[in-house]
Amino acid sequence: MEALTRISWLLEQRRESSYRVEAFRRAARAAAQTGPDDLRARSAAGTLTSVKGIGKTTATVISQSLAGELPDYISRLQAEDAPHPPGGADDMVAAIIGDLHAHTDFSDGGAPVEEMADAAVAFGHEWLAITDHSPRLTVANGLSAERLAAQIEVIDAWNDDHTGEFRLLRGIEIDILDDGALDQSDEMISRLDVVTASVHSNLRMAHSPMTERLVTAASDPRVHVLGHCTGRRVLSGRGHRPPSTFDARTVFEACAAHDTAVEINSRPERVDPPDDLIRIALDAGCLFAVDSDAHAPGQLEFKVLGARRVVEHGIDPDRIVTTWSADRLSDWLSR
C-alpha cells in the first residue's frame, strides 16, 4: 500500500524510532502479499487486523485508502511543520537532482534497493547512487566482494526494468584504510560507477598521518567523492564525536587537483565539513557533492540541510555535482 510506505518515509524524515517505522513497513509488505480484493473484503468485514503484520493503526490507514480518502495519519503528519524547512534554499533544493551517498539493507540501511530507488523518483531525483559500506566496516554489515556482486545484479535488474529517465548507479562507500588504501578489491571497484571514500576508523589519528591518509585517497583516480571528511558528530552526550584533525588546505588542494568532489554531508548529526572547512575547499577550487547519507528512503530529503549550507556559503550550483544531469555526471565519473 502506497499510503503505508509514504507514512514510513515521513516518519524517517522525522527520525522516529525504527520500531515505529518498521510497523508501517511490515504492514505494507503484508498488504502487498494479501492483495487488493482480499484487503477490500477484510476491510468491509472489519477483519484486517487478522492479517499478520497489520495492526489497528495500519488497518485504519488501509481502510481509509481503500475508500479513496487521504488517511488521517498522513494528514496529521503533513500538517506538522516540516522537520527540515528549506529556509530560503528552495531553488537549490529543486536543483539537487541526485545523490552520491545512500545506503540499503544490504549493509546498515533500513530498506531494499528497490524502495530507495522508488523514493528517489518520488522526491524528484533523476539519479541515485547506492553506496553501501565496504567489508572492513563489519559493524555496519559491510559488503564482501560476493555480496557487492549480488547487489550490482539487483541494481542492473532494476535499471533493466525501468527504462525511464531515472538512473540507479552502482556504487560503494568505501572505507579509507590507515595508509589511504581502499577497502575493496580492484576488480570489484572497476565494476562500479561511483566510489565515495570515507574514514570510519582510527578517527583520532595524528594530524600529519591523517593528512597523508586523506590526500592518498583523494588522489586515487578511482575515488569520486571524499565523504564526511572530519567524521564528526555534532550531537550532545554519548552521540558526540569531535572532528578528525588534518591539514584541510592540503587535502582539498588534492581533491581539486584530482577532480574529487568534497561531500557536504546532509545528515543532521554530521554537518560535515564544518563551515570553516567548506570555505577552505571553496578557495581551493573544489567541486562539491550535496549528499543525504540516507539510511532509509525518507532520509533522502536530508538534502535540504545540505542545500541550505550551499546557499549560506554562496557556492555556485555548477560546482555541485549533484545538480548535474545524468549525462554530465556520467562524463565526470568516467574521467
Buried (B, 14 or more C-beta within 10 A) or exposed (E): BEBBBBBBBBBBBBBBEBEBBEBBBBBBBBBEEBEEEEBBEBBEEEEBBEBEBBBEBBBBBBBBBBEEEEBEBBEEBEEEEEBBEBBEBEEBBEBBBBBBBBBBBBBBBBBBBBBBBBBBBBBEBBBBBBBBBBBBBEEBBBBEBEBBEEBBEBBEEBBEEBEEEBBBBBBBBBBBBEEBBBBBEEEBBEEBBBBBBBBBBBBEBEEEBBBBBBBBBBBBEBBBBBBBBBBBBBEEEEEEBEBBBBBBBBBBBBBBBBBBBBBBBBBBBBBBBBEEBBEBBBEBEBBBBBBBBBBBBBBBBBBBBBBBBBBEBEBEBEBBBBBBEBEEBBEEBEE
